[in-house]
């Protein structure tokens, strides 16, 4: 399997994921539980790996993170759009 990397990043949401999770007062375990309720098989360790830019994020994981945290995809991807404008 090929390694998925974009400009040395495994994912582009790691900073905002941590920011919005902490802003909502959620632990990684609590966020993992919310994701599991949506049938996304993530545990605390997986979320930690995502927040430390050590794991990629699928499109459905991104969508579910946004639902679980009450943010839009644009908000979650804001760092990406600032770093790589059109």
Secondary structure, DSSP 8 states (H G I E B T S, - for coil): -----BTTBS-S-HHHHHHHHHHTT--HHHHHHHHHHTT----HHHHHHHHTT-S---HHHHHHHHHHHT--HHHHTHHHHHHS--
